[in-house]
Amino acid sequence: MVAIYDATGSAAWMSATLLLTWGATGILTPFGGALGDRFDRRTVMIVSDIAAGTAIACLALTSTPAIMLPIALVSAAAQAPFYSASTAAVPTWSGPTRSHGPTARCRWAETPVRCSDR
């Protein structure tokens, strides 16, 4: 989003970017959760991270807003499965008797980051 604003200086392009990326995340996250339930969660997280990283790398190669916007959309779509899979994987990795503590700590730790990031 910052790259698009730097390239254009336009609030309209920034709004379109937010609408597309957050909209894609909102629409695709339930489907990403289904991927995390159907396939190995680590694999889903790794593939999601690689795909999103590739899209971000492609974003760094262009400065045209009309090209940056679809790449940002692809990046948001690629990131959608990661959050659901990582959230569901915490109790699995910490064990059945200790799942409440790590899950609570993850929620506590990510809340300030989410609030300050956006």
C-alpha positions in Angstrom: 0.0 0.0 0.0 2.8 2.4 0.8 4.5 1.6 -2.5 1.3 2.5 -4.4 0.9 5.7 -2.4 4.5 6.6 -3.0 4.1 6.0 -6.7 0.8 7.9 -7.1 0.3 10.3 -4.2 -3.3 9.6 -4.7 -5.9 8.7 -2.0 -8.0 7.0 -4.6 -5.3 4.5 -5.5 -4.7 3.9 -1.8 -8.4 3.3 -1.3 -8.6 0.9 -4.2 -5.7 -1.0 -2.8 -7.2 -1.3 0.7 -10.6 -2.3 -0.8 -9.0 -5.0 -2.9 -6.5 -6.4 -0.4 -8.8 -6.4 2.6 -11.7 -7.5 0.6 -9.8 -10.4 -0.8 -8.6 -11.3 2.7 -12.1 -11.2 4.0 -13.6 -13.2 1.3 -10.8 -15.8 0.9 -10.0 -16.5 4.6 -12.8 -19.0 5.1 -11.6 -20.9 2.0 -8.0 -20.7 3.4 -9.3 -22.2 6.6 -10.7 -25.1 4.7 -7.3 -25.6 3.1 -5.7 -25.7 6.5 -8.2 -28.3 7.7 -7.9 -30.4 4.6 -4.2 -30.4 4.1 -1.1 -30.4 6.4 -1.1 -27.0 8.1 2.6 -26.5 7.9 2.5 -27.2 4.2 -0.3 -24.7 3.7 1.6 -22.1 5.7 4.8 -22.7 3.8 3.2 -22.5 0.4 1.1 -19.5 1.4 4.2 -17.7 2.6 6.2 -18.5 -0.6 3.4 -17.4 -2.8 2.9 -14.2 -1.0 6.6 -13.5 -0.9 6.9 -14.1 -4.6 4.0 -11.6 -5.2 5.7 -9.0 -3.0 9.0 -9.6 -4.8 7.1 -8.9 -8.1 5.7 -5.8 -6.6 9.1 -4.5 -6.0 9.9 -4.8 -9.7 7.3 -2.4 -10.9 6.3 1.2 -10.3 3.1 1.3 -12.4 0.0 1.5 -10.1 -2.2 -0.3 -12.6 0.2 -3.3 -12.4 0.9 -3.0 -8.7 -2.8 -3.2 -7.8 -3.4 -6.7 -9.2 -0.1 -7.9 -7.7 -1.2 -6.6 -4.3 -4.5 -8.5 -4.8 -2.6 -11.7 -5.6 -0.4 -11.2 -2.5 -3.5 -10.8 -0.3 -5.1 -13.9 -1.8 -1.9 -15.9 -1.2 -1.7 -14.8 2.4 -5.3 -15.7 3.2 -4.7 -19.4 4.1 -1.7 -18.6 6.4 -3.6 -17.0 9.3 -6.2 -19.7 9.5 -3.7 -22.5 9.3 -1.3 -20.9 11.8 -4.1 -20.2 14.3 -5.3 -23.8 14.1 -1.8 -25.2 14.3 -0.9 -23.7 17.7 -2.8 -26.2 19.8 -1.5 -29.1 17.7 2.1 -28.0 18.3 1.8 -27.3 22.0 0.0 -30.6 22.8 -3.6 -31.3 23.9 -3.1 -30.5 27.6 -1.3 -27.2 27.1 -3.2 -25.6 24.2 -4.8 -22.8 26.2 -1.7 -21.0 27.3 0.1 -20.8 23.9 -3.0 -19.9 22.1 -3.7 -17.1 24.6 -0.1 -15.8 24.3 -0.3 -15.8 20.5 -3.5 -13.8 20.6 -2.1 -11.4 23.2 1.1 -10.9 21.2 -0.5 -10.4 17.8 -3.1 -7.8 18.9 -0.7 -4.9 19.4 1.0 -5.8 16.1 -2.3 -5.9 14.2 -3.4 -2.6 15.7 -0.1 -0.8 15.0 0.4 -2.3 11.6 -2.9 -1.0 10.1 
